[in-house]
């Protein structure tokens, strides 16, 4: 069996962490029906990206300089 090698950037790691938590919450809540897992995983990635963009637009990090 061939092993997949992934190298994720820090922002991708953060999106993965958020998306996996969202997906787990949907599974625990009984929202993910058998056979619909791929669609729900894609949905949670989109949702995690939307949340990340909202945070980036709303919060000024210590090392960001805005003019």
N, CA, C and O atoms as CSV, one atom per row, in Angstrom:
chain,resi,resn,atom,element,x,y,z
A,1,UNK,N,N,0.839,-1.185,0.000
A,1,UNK,CA,C,0.000,0.000,0.000
A,1,UNK,C,C,0.875,1.237,0.000
A,1,UNK,O,O,1.785,1.360,0.820
A,2,UNK,N,N,0.605,2.150,-0.915
A,2,UNK,CA,C,1.386,3.370,-1.009
A,2,UNK,C,C,0.912,4.374,0.029
A,2,UNK,O,O,-0.286,4.558,0.244
A,3,UNK,N,N,1.862,5.006,0.653
A,3,UNK,CA,C,1.558,5.957,1.722
A,3,UNK,C,C,1.489,7.374,1.159
A,3,UNK,O,O,2.383,7.802,0.429
A,4,UNK,N,N,0.435,8.091,1.498
A,4,UNK,CA,C,0.275,9.472,1.050
A,4,UNK,C,C,1.125,10.387,1.928
A,4,UNK,O,O,1.168,10.231,3.148
A,5,UNK,N,N,1.786,11.324,1.299
A,5,UNK,CA,C,2.598,12.297,2.033
A,5,UNK,C,C,1.981,13.671,1.822
A,5,UNK,O,O,1.798,14.117,0.689
A,6,UNK,N,N,1.663,14.333,2.923
A,6,UNK,CA,C,1.076,15.667,2.873
A,6,UNK,C,C,1.960,16.642,3.626
A,6,UNK,O,O,2.509,16.326,4.682
A,7,UNK,N,N,2.084,17.811,3.072
A,7,UNK,CA,C,2.757,18.899,3.765
A,7,UNK,C,C,1.804,20.085,3.744
A,7,UNK,O,O,1.582,20.700,2.700
A,8,UNK,N,N,1.245,20.400,4.906
A,8,UNK,CA,C,0.281,21.484,5.003
A,8,UNK,C,C,0.920,22.714,5.633
A,8,UNK,O,O,1.678,22.618,6.598
A,9,UNK,N,N,0.601,23.861,5.070
A,9,UNK,CA,C,1.048,25.129,5.629
A,9,UNK,C,C,0.237,25.398,6.903
A,9,UNK,O,O,-0.832,24.815,7.085
A,10,UNK,N,N,0.734,26.277,7.787
A,10,UNK,CA,C,0.011,26.554,9.037
A,10,UNK,C,C,-1.451,26.963,8.831
A,10,UNK,O,O,-2.319,26.532,9.591
A,11,UNK,N,N,-1.733,27.775,7.832
A,11,UNK,CA,C,-3.129,28.181,7.596
A,11,UNK,C,C,-3.970,26.993,7.150
A,11,UNK,O,O,-5.139,26.890,7.522
A,12,UNK,N,N,-3.390,26.095,6.358
A,12,UNK,CA,C,-4.107,24.893,5.942
A,12,UNK,C,C,-4.338,23.967,7.136
A,12,UNK,O,O,-5.388,23.332,7.240
A,13,UNK,N,N,-3.374,23.894,8.020
A,13,UNK,CA,C,-3.517,23.082,9.230
A,13,UNK,C,C,-4.663,23.611,10.094
A,13,UNK,O,O,-5.434,22.835,10.658
A,14,UNK,N,N,-4.765,24.934,10.190
A,14,UNK,CA,C,-5.846,25.533,10.986
A,14,UNK,C,C,-7.210,25.247,10.361
A,14,UNK,O,O,-8.167,24.944,11.074
A,15,UNK,N,N,-7.302,25.340,9.041
A,15,UNK,CA,C,-8.559,25.040,8.344
A,15,UNK,C,C,-8.922,23.570,8.529
A,15,UNK,O,O,-10.085,23.240,8.762
A,16,UNK,N,N,-7.930,22.688,8.425
A,16,UNK,CA,C,-8.173,21.257,8.633
A,16,UNK,C,C,-8.706,20.996,10.039
A,16,UNK,O,O,-9.658,20.235,10.212
A,17,UNK,N,N,-8.099,21.618,11.033
A,17,UNK,CA,C,-8.536,21.421,12.416
A,17,UNK,C,C,-9.975,21.892,12.604
A,17,UNK,O,O,-10.779,21.199,13.226
A,18,UNK,N,N,-10.299,23.063,12.072
A,18,UNK,CA,C,-11.659,23.592,12.212
A,18,UNK,C,C,-12.659,22.725,11.449
A,18,UNK,O,O,-13.728,22.408,11.969
A,19,UNK,N,N,-12.318,22.342,10.227
A,19,UNK,CA,C,-13.232,21.539,9.411
A,19,UNK,C,C,-13.476,20.175,10.045
A,19,UNK,O,O,-14.601,19.675,10.028
A,20,UNK,N,N,-12.438,19.576,10.598
A,20,UNK,CA,C,-12.631,18.260,11.206
A,20,UNK,C,C,-13.506,18.351,12.452
A,20,UNK,O,O,-14.281,17.436,12.732
A,21,UNK,N,N,-13.392,19.434,13.192
A,21,UNK,CA,C,-14.268,19.621,14.358
A,21,UNK,C,C,-15.717,19.837,13.930
A,21,UNK,O,O,-16.642,19.291,14.532
A,22,UNK,N,N,-15.902,20.642,12.882
A,22,UNK,CA,C,-17.255,20.853,12.363
A,22,UNK,C,C,-17.853,19.540,11.874
A,22,UNK,O,O,-19.006,19.230,12.174
A,23,UNK,N,N,-17.073,18.770,11.122
A,23,UNK,CA,C,-17.554,17.490,10.590
A,23,UNK,C,C,-17.937,16.552,11.735
A,23,UNK,O,O,-18.993,15.921,11.697
A,24,UNK,N,N,-17.085,16.462,12.746
A,24,UNK,CA,C,-17.375,15.604,13.896
A,24,UNK,C,C,-18.672,16.033,14.580
A,24,UNK,O,O,-19.466,15.191,14.999
A,25,UNK,N,N,-18.881,17.331,14.690
A,25,UNK,CA,C,-20.106,17.828,15.325
A,25,UNK,C,C,-21.340,17.433,14.512
A,25,UNK,O,O,-22.357,17.036,15.081
A,26,UNK,N,N,-21.254,17.539,13.190
A,26,UNK,CA,C,-22.375,17.131,12.342
A,26,UNK,C,C,-22.639,15.624,12.465
A,26,UNK,O,O,-23.791,15.193,12.497
A,27,UNK,N,N,-21.566,14.831,12.534
A,27,UNK,CA,C,-21.723,13.383,12.681
A,27,UNK,C,C,-22.401,13.065,14.011
A,27,UNK,O,O,-23.361,12.296,14.051
A,28,UNK,N,N,-21.908,13.651,15.090
A,28,UNK,CA,C,-22.467,13.393,16.419
A,28,UNK,C,C,-23.934,13.831,16.494
A,28,UNK,O,O,-24.749,13.198,17.166
A,29,UNK,N,N,-24.253,14.920,15.795
A,29,UNK,CA,C,-25.629,15.425,15.792
A,29,UNK,C,C,-26.555,14.603,14.897
A,29,UNK,O,O,-27.760,14.853,14.854
A,30,UNK,N,N,-25.997,13.626,14.185
A,30,UNK,CA,C,-26.821,12.784,13.330
A,30,UNK,C,C,-27.187,13.399,11.995
A,30,UNK,O,O,-28.115,12.939,11.330
A,31,UNK,N,N,-26.466,14.435,11.597
A,31,UNK,CA,C,-26.771,15.121,10.340
A,31,UNK,C,C,-26.206,14.412,9.108
A,31,UNK,O,O,-26.746,14.562,8.012
A,32,UNK,N,N,-25.136,13.648,9.272
A,32,UNK,CA,C,-24.436,13.035,8.137
A,32,UNK,C,C,-25.014,11.643,7.885
A,32,UNK,O,O,-24.763,10.700,8.636
A,33,UNK,N,N,-25.788,11.541,6.818
A,33,UNK,CA,C,-26.385,10.254,6.461
A,33,UNK,C,C,-25.369,9.400,5.706
A,33,UNK,O,O,-24.463,9.921,5.055
A,34,UNK,N,N,-25.531,8.105,5.802
A,34,UNK,CA,C,-24.645,7.186,5.092
A,34,UNK,C,C,-24.671,7.490,3.595
A,34,UNK,O,O,-25.739,7.643,3.003
A,35,UNK,N,N,-23.505,7.574,3.000
A,35,UNK,CA,C,-23.386,7.882,1.578
A,35,UNK,C,C,-23.250,9.360,1.277
A,35,UNK,O,O,-22.982,9.734,0.135
A,36,UNK,N,N,-23.429,10.216,2.284
A,36,UNK,CA,C,-23.328,11.663,2.086
A,36,UNK,C,C,-22.075,12.266,2.729
A,36,UNK,O,O,-21.955,13.486,2.844
A,37,UNK,N,N,-21.149,11.406,3.145
A,37,UNK,CA,C,-19.968,11.869,3.870
A,37,UNK,C,C,-19.104,12.845,3.060
A,37,UNK,O,O,-18.647,13.857,3.593
A,38,UNK,N,N,-18.885,12.548,1.791
A,38,UNK,CA,C,-18.040,13.423,0.967
A,38,UNK,C,C,-18.619,14.833,0.864
A,38,UNK,O,O,-17.885,15.816,0.963
A,39,UNK,N,N,-19.916,14.932,0.668
A,39,UNK,CA,C,-20.562,16.240,0.579
A,39,UNK,C,C,-20.446,17.019,1.878
A,39,UNK,O,O,-20.206,18.226,1.866
A,40,UNK,N,N,-20.618,16.323,3.005
A,40,UNK,CA,C,-20.510,16.988,4.301
A,40,UNK,C,C,-19.070,17.413,4.587
A,40,UNK,O,O,-18.844,18.475,5.168
A,41,UNK,N,N,-18.095,16.595,4.186
A,41,UNK,CA,C,-16.696,16.995,4.382
A,41,UNK,C,C,-16.394,18.247,3.567
A,41,UNK,O,O,-15.753,19.171,4.070
A,42,UNK,N,N,-16.843,18.290,2.326
A,42,UNK,CA,C,-16.627,19.472,1.490
A,42,UNK,C,C,-17.316,20.691,2.096
A,42,UNK,O,O,-16.761,21.789,2.089
A,43,UNK,N,N,-18.513,20.498,2.616
A,43,UNK,CA,C,-19.252,21.595,3.251
A,43,UNK,C,C,-18.480,22.157,4.440
A,43,UNK,O,O,-18.370,23.373,4.599
A,44,UNK,N,N,-17.943,21.262,5.279
A,44,UNK,CA,C,-17.247,21.749,6.470
A,44,UNK,C,C,-15.955,22.483,6.119
A,44,UNK,O,O,-15.561,23.412,6.825
A,45,UNK,N,N,-15.295,22.080,5.043
A,45,UNK,CA,C,-14.108,22.824,4.608
A,45,UNK,C,C,-14.526,24.225,4.160
A,45,UNK,O,O,-13.880,25.207,4.525
A,46,UNK,N,N,-15.589,24.327,3.381
A,46,UNK,CA,C,-16.076,25.649,2.950
A,46,UNK,C,C,-16.446,26.503,4.157
A,46,UNK,O,O,-16.117,27.689,4.206
A,47,UNK,N,N,-17.128,25.904,5.130
A,47,UNK,CA,C,-17.519,26.642,6.326
A,47,UNK,C,C,-16.298,27.095,7.123
A,47,UNK,O,O,-16.272,28.219,7.624
A,48,UNK,N,N,-15.295,26.241,7.243
A,48,UNK,CA,C,-14.076,26.603,7.975
A,48,UNK,C,C,-13.352,27.755,7.290
A,48,UNK,O,O,-12.829,28.647,7.958
A,49,UNK,N,N,-13.321,27.740,5.958
A,49,UNK,CA,C,-12.688,28.837,5.212
A,49,UNK,C,C,-13.467,30.128,5.423
A,49,UNK,O,O,-12.867,31.186,5.611
A,50,UNK,N,N,-14.796,30.057,5.394
A,50,UNK,CA,C,-15.614,31.261,5.625
A,50,UNK,C,C,-15.352,31.832,7.015
A,50,UNK,O,O,-15.241,33.047,7.173
A,51,UNK,N,N,-15.254,30.975,8.013
A,51,UNK,CA,C,-14.980,31.426,9.374
A,51,UNK,C,C,-13.593,32.049,9.452
A,51,UNK,O,O,-13.416,33.089,10.085
A,52,UNK,N,N,-12.614,31.424,8.817
A,52,UNK,CA,C,-11.244,31.963,8.818
A,52,UNK,C,C,-11.199,33.345,8.170
A,52,UNK,O,O,-10.528,34.249,8.668
A,53,UNK,N,N,-11.912,33.503,7.062
A,53,UNK,CA,C,-11.952,34.816,6.396
A,53,UNK,C,C,-12.620,35.868,7.280
A,53,UNK,O,O,-12.164,37.010,7.341
A,54,UNK,N,N,-13.688,35.490,7.954
A,54,UNK,CA,C,-14.369,36.407,8.859
A,54,UNK,C,C,-13.434,36.843,9.983
A,54,UNK,O,O,-13.371,38.026,10.319
A,55,UNK,N,N,-12.717,35.898,10.557
A,55,UNK,CA,C,-11.757,36.226,11.617
A,55,UNK,C,C,-10.671,37.150,11.077
A,55,UNK,O,O,-10.316,38.138,11.720
A,56,UNK,N,N,-10.142,36.827,9.893
A,56,UNK,CA,C,-9.072,37.643,9.308
A,56,UNK,C,C,-9.546,39.065,9.025
A,56,UNK,O,O,-8.791,40.020,9.211
A,57,UNK,N,N,-10.784,39.209,8.580
A,57,UNK,CA,C,-11.334,40.533,8.287
A,57,UNK,C,C,-11.692,41.310,9.552
A,57,UNK,O,O,-11.717,42.541,9.535
A,58,UNK,N,N,-11.967,40.612,10.634
A,58,UNK,CA,C,-12.461,41.244,11.851
A,58,UNK,C,C,-11.374,41.538,12.873
A,58,UNK,O,O,-11.425,42.556,13.563
A,59,UNK,N,N,-10.397,40.656,12.971
A,59,UNK,CA,C,-9.384,40.749,14.023
A,59,UNK,C,C,-8.051,41.194,13.428
A,59,UNK,O,O,-7.603,40.664,12.412
A,60,UNK,N,N,-7.429,42.170,14.076
A,60,UNK,CA,C,-6.087,42.601,13.671
A,60,UNK,C,C,-5.098,41.903,14.581
A,60,UNK,O,O,-5.066,42.146,15.787
A,61,UNK,N,N,-4.292,41.034,13.992
A,61,UNK,CA,C,-3.293,40.302,14.767
A,61,UNK,C,C,-2.161,41.218,15.189
A,61,UNK,O,O,-1.959,42.280,14.601
A,62,UNK,N,N,-1.428,40.808,16.205
A,62,UNK,CA,C,-0.344,41.624,16.753
A,62,UNK,C,C,0.686,42.008,15.693
A,62,UNK,O,O,1.218,43.117,15.728
A,63,UNK,N,N,0.975,41.111,14.756
A,63,UNK,CA,C,2.024,41.398,13.763
A,63,UNK,C,C,1.490,41.979,12.455
A,63,UNK,O,O,2.249,42.120,11.496
A,64,UNK,N,N,0.204,42.317,12.396
A,64,UNK,CA,C,-0.362,42.956,11.202
A,64,UNK,C,C,-0.305,44.479,11.345
A,64,UNK,O,O,-0.585,45.034,12.408
A,65,UNK,N,N,0.055,45.117,10.278
A,65,UNK,CA,C,0.086,46.576,10.270
A,65,UNK,C,C,-0.888,47.050,9.208
A,65,UNK,O,O,-0.770,46.703,8.033
A,66,UNK,N,N,-1.843,47.840,9.639
A,66,UNK,CA,C,-2.825,48.381,8.684
A,66,UNK,C,C,-2.619,49.875,8.580
A,66,UNK,O,O,-2.445,50.569,9.583
A,67,UNK,N,N,-2.641,50.356,7.360
A,67,UNK,CA,C,-2.448,51.788,7.131
A,67,UNK,C,C,-3.758,52.479,6.885
A,67,UNK,O,O,-3.786,53.691,6.673
